[in-house]
Amino acid sequence: MSIGYVPIRDILPNISPNIVYEVILTTKSRDGKVDAAPMGLRFIDNNLSRFLLRIYKENKTYRNLIERPAGVANITRDPTVFVKYLMKDKDKYLREEIEDSEVVDAPRLRNAEAYIEFTVESIYDEVDPVDFHCLVVKAYWGVRVIEPYSRAAYALIELAVNISKVEPYLKQGLDLSELFNAIAYSLKVIKKTATGTVIDEYSKILLSSLSENSSSLLKQHLLRSGIHLE
Ligand SMILES: Cc1cc2nc3c(=O)[nH]c(=O)nc-3n(C[C@H](O)[C@H](O)[C@H](O)COP(=O)(O)O)c2cc1C
């Protein structure tokens, strides 16, 4: 068996190369500082031994993968984990939730449902986001959690993605209206399907992560859509 080939379908039987999967990527800088952040990945070959990451240069994950070209894709369907690792103060979660992984010199998250350890094979950095071509080193189960499908969970992931785009859109002078409409819709779904739950709480944490300027722009937009935030 050549290095890089693992029967990943034994672990994740329904994975398709045509789908972008959202994972938590854990990486480590040259001087040993660990990081975790939500990122999308897409497999680029039919036997699922290689995948592509597209990461913006301003992210810590980008710098870590340049300095130490290995990491772990932590697979979880818990949307609150995506929110936690989007926060500026995520170090407090990291300290409690990381542990050594099995092969690569980068940590993994405790309690993920499955893990894909990888090394970076090649980098194309003429563009931003930068393309990282990654080779699967090992894939294995973590802790399996079976939960029924819930619209709120997916709405929280959508909310997280769109909140993470607000500041970059503002910096680039892009039109925010479509993004704000998507945020309004996710909030409505959460209100309708998960009021007073952890998911509802985490949607508030996400909103509070915005800068004062973007938060006030968003609030004005939401008011026009009939959503009042405290
Ligand atoms: C579900 C989800 C998927 C994301 N996917 C990507 C991605 O593929 N590439 C990227 O550069 N940022 C992506 N982001 C945004 C980063 O997670 C965000 O900028 C984060 O703060 C980067 O953290 P870091 O600086 O510790 O790397 C995503 C965010 C979410 C919520």
PDBQT file of the ligand as one rigid body, heavy atoms in Angstrom, charges set to zero:
ROOT
HETATM    1  C1  LIG A 301     -18.437  26.479   7.936  1.00  0.00    +0.000 C 
HETATM    2  C2  LIG A 301     -17.303  27.434   7.618  1.00  0.00    +0.000 A 
HETATM    3  C3  LIG A 301     -16.456  27.152   6.556  1.00  0.00    +0.000 A 
HETATM    4  C4  LIG A 301     -15.382  27.998   6.254  1.00  0.00    +0.000 A 
HETATM    5  N1  LIG A 301     -14.558  27.682   5.215  1.00  0.00    +0.000 NA
HETATM    6  C5  LIG A 301     -13.479  28.456   4.954  1.00  0.00    +0.000 A 
HETATM    7  C6  LIG A 301     -12.571  28.094   3.886  1.00  0.00    +0.000 A 
HETATM    8  O1  LIG A 301     -12.727  27.090   3.182  1.00  0.00    +0.000 OA
HETATM    9  N2  LIG A 301     -11.479  28.905   3.680  1.00  0.00    +0.000 N 
HETATM   10  C7  LIG A 301     -11.252  30.020   4.449  1.00  0.00    +0.000 A 
HETATM   11  O2  LIG A 301     -10.231  30.695   4.228  1.00  0.00    +0.000 OA
HETATM   12  N3  LIG A 301     -12.108  30.395   5.465  1.00  0.00    +0.000 NA
HETATM   13  C8  LIG A 301     -13.196  29.632   5.714  1.00  0.00    +0.000 A 
HETATM   14  N4  LIG A 301     -14.056  29.972   6.746  1.00  0.00    +0.000 N 
HETATM   15  C9  LIG A 301     -13.765  31.168   7.564  1.00  0.00    +0.000 C 
HETATM   16  C10 LIG A 301     -12.681  30.865   8.612  1.00  0.00    +0.000 C 
HETATM   17  O3  LIG A 301     -13.067  29.771   9.431  1.00  0.00    +0.000 OA
HETATM   18  C11 LIG A 301     -12.479  32.103   9.510  1.00  0.00    +0.000 C 
HETATM   19  O4  LIG A 301     -11.948  33.146   8.756  1.00  0.00    +0.000 OA
HETATM   20  C12 LIG A 301     -11.604  31.788  10.724  1.00  0.00    +0.000 C 
HETATM   21  O5  LIG A 301     -11.674  32.897  11.619  1.00  0.00    +0.000 OA
HETATM   22  C13 LIG A 301     -10.154  31.527  10.379  1.00  0.00    +0.000 C 
HETATM   23  O6  LIG A 301      -9.459  31.234  11.586  1.00  0.00    +0.000 OA
HETATM   24  P1  LIG A 301      -7.863  31.193  11.702  1.00  0.00    +0.000 P 
HETATM   25  O7  LIG A 301      -7.371  32.624  11.514  1.00  0.00    +0.000 OA
HETATM   26  O8  LIG A 301      -7.606  30.666  13.064  1.00  0.00    +0.000 OA
HETATM   27  O9  LIG A 301      -7.363  30.294  10.601  1.00  0.00    +0.000 OA
HETATM   28  C14 LIG A 301     -15.171  29.162   7.039  1.00  0.00    +0.000 A 
HETATM   29  C15 LIG A 301     -16.036  29.451   8.097  1.00  0.00    +0.000 A 
HETATM   30  C16 LIG A 301     -17.107  28.602   8.379  1.00  0.00    +0.000 A 
HETATM   31  C17 LIG A 301     -18.017  28.933   9.526  1.00  0.00    +0.000 C 
ENDROOT
TORSDOF 0
